[in-house]
């Protein structure tokens, strides 16, 4: 039996595929793959399926908000507090929360919602934010950057369902670039300040704003940090705010992932110097950012690499931050998939077959 390719080309579905430019078809494939990987990660990882499970990040945030609402110590468990340690996988840390006080202050409000609704809302909102960001990047980035996104999809899928605040901070840091490049410096700086208050990692973007000489953004960042510090003092108290210094020190040295820079340095026998390795790597990335300070896109990308390498507790999901490297070169919105051409044999316009370069 001989396959008739001429007859095959007359089928409706095949005709539609032939009319879709290859770059757009590639984006569709990557988008389908992204949805499949995200759903498969949720199916395979039982620990990601319930944000209310004891030991989950969302449950720990909820417990922190409850402790503050009850007038208890933020960084200690007292009788009657919600548990934070899963008996099957005990935590190596001596504190029930490893995040700065502002995240617990945010959860003081969320914790008053009835039942477990706040945990499910947080979990679903974070998942929607990450899924939306990756989908947006797939549809708008240049074809040359698609392989990087594809490689990072499993790590991003882990972050989608983690319930961690990173699921919000990664899209927020993408917004920082977009706002800054559109001249909305005050909004960009404010987002950097808010992100820094919730987690120390995005603080490296202050270096990017400094290299850009965006003084308005830096002033807005300082105001946001000061406001967050004031709210933290009111909502969590001075004692908890000062104790976080010890919490951060323990978070950077205890229970680290085996492949983290600190763990590798200790394995190589660097001893006490191992704790300095992430900061040395971040400093190297900051030096590259300075070298590319006149090219905002490369400067921003170098800072993101420094953010990842400078994380002492480096885990696979931390790699999901690297998707932000693509943001400066995101292209124009993808045109309609099924645009009709005047003649059935007409090829796609050049503007659709090649993605314009945005960013520098």
C-alpha positions in Angstrom: 0.0 0.0 0.0 1.5 3.3 -1.2 1.0 6.5 0.9 -0.4 9.3 -1.3 1.3 12.4 0.1 -0.7 14.6 -2.3 -4.0 13.4 -0.9 -2.6 13.7 2.6 -2.0 17.4 2.0 -5.6 18.0 1.2 -6.8 17.0 4.7 -8.0 20.0 6.8 -5.8 19.4 9.8 -2.7 18.9 7.7 -3.4 22.1 5.7 -3.7 24.0 8.9 -0.3 22.7 10.1 1.3 23.5 6.8 0.1 27.1 7.1 1.5 27.7 10.6 5.0 29.2 10.5 7.6 26.9 12.0 8.4 29.2 14.9 4.7 29.4 15.9 4.3 25.6 15.6 7.4 25.2 17.8 5.8 27.5 20.4 2.7 25.4 20.4 4.7 22.2 21.0 6.6 23.8 23.9 3.4 25.1 25.4 1.7 21.7 25.3 4.9 20.1 26.7 4.9 22.7 29.5 1.3 21.9 30.5 2.0 18.2 30.4 5.2 18.5 32.5 3.4 20.6 35.1 0.5 18.2 35.4 2.9 15.2 35.5 4.9 16.7 38.2 1.8 17.1 40.3 0.8 13.5 39.7 4.3 12.1 40.5 5.0 14.2 43.6 2.6 13.3 46.4 4.2 15.9 48.7 3.1 18.7 46.3 -0.6 17.6 46.0 -1.8 19.0 49.3 -0.9 22.5 50.5 -2.4 21.8 53.9 -0.1 18.8 54.7 2.0 19.3 57.8 5.5 20.3 56.6 4.4 21.9 53.3 5.6 25.5 52.8 2.0 26.7 52.6 1.1 25.0 55.9 4.2 26.5 57.5 3.3 30.0 56.4 -0.2 29.4 57.8 1.2 28.2 61.1 3.4 31.3 61.3 0.4 33.6 60.8 -1.5 31.7 63.5 1.3 32.0 66.0 1.4 35.7 65.6 -2.3 36.1 65.8 -2.2 34.1 69.1 0.5 36.3 70.4 3.1 33.5 70.4 6.8 33.6 69.4 7.2 33.5 65.6 10.3 31.4 65.7 9.3 28.9 68.4 6.6 26.3 68.8 4.5 26.4 72.0 1.7 24.2 73.2 -1.4 24.5 71.0 0.5 25.7 67.9 0.0 24.1 64.6 2.8 21.5 63.9 5.3 22.3 61.2 7.3 19.1 61.2 6.3 16.0 59.3 7.1 12.9 61.4 8.1 10.9 58.3 10.6 13.6 57.2 11.8 15.5 60.3 13.3 19.0 59.6 17.0 19.5 60.3 16.3 23.1 61.5 15.7 24.3 65.0 13.2 27.0 63.9 9.7 26.4 62.7 10.0 29.1 60.0 13.1 30.0 57.9 11.7 33.1 56.2 11.8 36.7 57.2 9.0 38.1 59.5 7.1 40.0 56.8 5.8 36.8 55.2 4.4 35.8 58.5 2.8 39.3 58.9 1.1 38.8 55.5 -0.2 35.4 56.7 -1.7 37.0 59.8 -4.4 38.3 57.5 -4.7 35.1 55.4 -4.9 32.9 58.5 -8.2 34.4 59.6 -10.0 33.1 56.5 -12.3 30.1 57.3 -10.9 26.6 57.3 -8.1 25.7 55.0 -9.2 28.2 52.3 -6.3 30.5 52.7 -3.8 27.7 52.0 -5.6 26.5 48.9 -6.0 30.1 47.6 -2.3 30.8 48.1 -1.3 27.5 46.5 -3.5 28.0 43.5 -2.6 31.7 43.0 1.1 30.8 43.1 0.6 28.0 40.5 -1.4 30.3 38.3 1.3 33.0 38.5 4.1 30.6 37.5 2.1 28.8 34.8 1.2 32.2 33.4 4.8 33.5 33.4 6.2 30.4 31.7 3.4 30.3 29.1 4.0 34.0 28.4 7.7 33.5 27.9 7.1 30.5 25.6 4.8 32.6 23.4 7.0 35.7 23.3 10.6 34.7 23.5 12.9 34.3 20.5 13.3 30.8 19.1 16.9 30.8 20.2 15.8 31.0 23.8 13.2 28.2 23.7 15.8 25.4 24.4 16.7 27.1 27.7 13.1 27.3 28.7 12.5 23.6 27.7 15.5 22.5 29.9 14.1 24.5 32.9 10.5 23.3 32.6 10.9 20.4 35.1 12.4 22.8 37.7 9.7 25.4 37.0 7.0 22.7 37.4 8.4 21.9 40.9 8.1 25.6 41.8 4.5 25.7 40.4 3.1 23.4 43.0 5.6 24.1 45.9 3.4 26.7 47.6 6.6 28.6 48.3 6.7 32.4 48.1 9.1 32.0 45.1 6.1 31.1 43.0 5.1 34.8 43.4 8.5 36.3 43.5 9.7 35.0 40.1 6.8 36.6 38.2 7.3 39.8 40.3 10.9 40.0 39.3 9.9 39.5 35.7 7.6 42.5 36.2 10.5 44.5 37.6 12.3 44.3 34.2 9.1 45.1 32.2 8.2 48.1 34.4 11.8 49.5 34.5 12.1 49.3 30.7 8.8 51.1 30.2 9.9 54.0 32.4 7.9 53.0 35.4 10.9 53.2 37.7 8.9 53.8 41.0 6.8 50.7 40.5 9.9 48.6 39.6 11.8 49.8 42.6 8.9 49.2 44.9 8.6 45.6 43.7 12.3 45.0 44.3 11.8 46.3 47.9 8.8 44.2 48.5 10.5 41.1 47.1 13.6 41.8 49.3 11.3 42.0 52.4 9.7 38.6 51.7 13.0 36.9 50.7 16.6 38.0 50.6 17.4 36.5 47.2 15.9 39.2 45.0 18.0 41.8 46.7 20.7 41.5 44.0 18.4 43.4 41.7 19.3 46.5 43.7 22.7 46.1 42.1 21.0 46.1 38.7 19.1 49.3 39.5 22.3 50.9 40.7 24.2 50.0 37.5 21.3 51.4 35.5 21.6 54.6 37.6 17.9 54.4 38.1 17.8 56.7 41.1 14.0 56.9 41.2 13.7 53.2 41.4 16.3 53.0 44.1 14.5 55.6 46.2 11.2 53.7 45.7 13.0 50.5 46.8 14.3 52.1 49.9 10.8 53.4 50.8 9.3 50.0 50.2 12.0 48.3 52.4 11.5 50.9 55.2 7.7 50.4 55.0 8.0 46.6 55.1 10.4 46.9 58.1 7.9 49.1 59.9 5.0 46.8 59.2 7.1 43.8 60.3 7.9 45.5 63.6 4.3 46.2 64.2 3.0 42.8 63.1 5.8 40.5 64.4 7.6 42.5 67.1 11.2 43.6 67.5 12.2 40.3 69.1 11.2 38.2 66.1 12.8 40.7 63.7 16.1 40.5 65.5 16.0 36.7 65.9 15.7 36.3 62.2 19.5 37.0 62.0 20.1 33.7 63.8 17.4 32.0 61.6 19.1 33.2 58.4 22.5 32.0 59.7 21.1 28.5 60.3 19.2 28.4 57.0 22.5 29.0 55.2 24.4 26.3 56.9 22.0 23.5 58.0 20.1 21.0 56.0 21.6 22.0 52.7 21.0 20.2 49.4 23.9 17.8 48.6 24.6 19.5 45.3 24.5 23.1 46.7 27.7 25.1 46.4 28.3 25.0 50.1 27.9 21.2 50.2 30.2 20.7 47.3 32.8 23.0 48.9 32.7 21.1 52.1 33.1 17.8 50.2 36.2 19.3 48.6 37.6 20.1 52.0 37.3 23.9 52.1 36.0 23.8 55.7 34.9 27.1 57.1 35.5 28.8 53.8 32.6 26.8 52.3 30.0 29.2 53.7 31.6 32.0 51.6 31.4 30.1 48.3 27.8 31.3 47.3 28.7 34.9 48.0 31.9 34.5 45.9 29.8 33.1 43.0 27.3 35.9 43.4 30.1 38.4 43.5 31.5 37.0 40.2 28.1 37.3 38.6 27.8 40.9 39.9 31.2 41.6 38.3 29.8 40.4 34.9 26.8 42.6 35.5 29.1 45.6 35.9 31.0 44.6 32.7 27.7 44.6 30.8 26.2 47.6 32.6 25.6 49.4 29.3 23.6 46.5 28.0 20.6 46.3 30.4 19.4 42.9 29.2 22.8 41.2 29.8 23.2 43.1 33.0 19.8 41.9 34.3 20.6 38.3 33.2 23.9 38.3 35.0 22.2 39.4 38.2 19.7 36.6 37.9 22.5 34.1 37.5 24.1 35.7 40.6 20.8 35.2 42.5 20.8 31.5 41.7 24.5 30.9 42.4 24.4 32.9 45.6 21.6 30.8 47.2 23.3 28.7 49.9 20.5 26.2 50.0 20.7 25.5 46.3 17.9 23.0 45.2 16.6 22.0 41.8 13.6 24.3 42.1 16.0 27.2 42.6 17.0 26.8 38.9 13.5 27.9 38.0 14.7 31.5 38.6 16.8 31.2 35.5 13.7 31.5 33.3 14.0 35.2 34.0 17.1 35.4 31.8 14.7 35.2 28.8 12.6 38.1 29.9 14.7 40.9 28.4 14.5 39.4 25.0 10.8 38.5 25.0 9.4 39.2 21.5 6.2 40.8 20.4 2.9 38.9 21.2 2.3 35.9 19.1 -0.1 36.6 16.2 -3.3 34.6 15.6 -2.6 30.9 15.0 -5.2 30.6 12.2 -4.7 33.9 10.3 -6.2 33.4 6.8 -4.0 34.3 3.8 -5.4 35.6 0.6 -4.3 32.6 -1.4 -4.1 29.1 0.1 -0.5 28.6 -1.2 0.7 31.9 0.2 3.5 31.6 2.8 3.5 33.3 6.1 4.6 37.0 6.2 8.2 37.5 7.2 7.1 39.3 10.4 5.4 36.0 11.6 8.2 33.6 10.7 10.9 35.5 12.6 10.5 37.0 16.0 11.7 40.6 16.4 14.4 41.3 19.0 13.3 43.2 22.0 15.8 44.3 24.7 19.5 44.9 24.5 
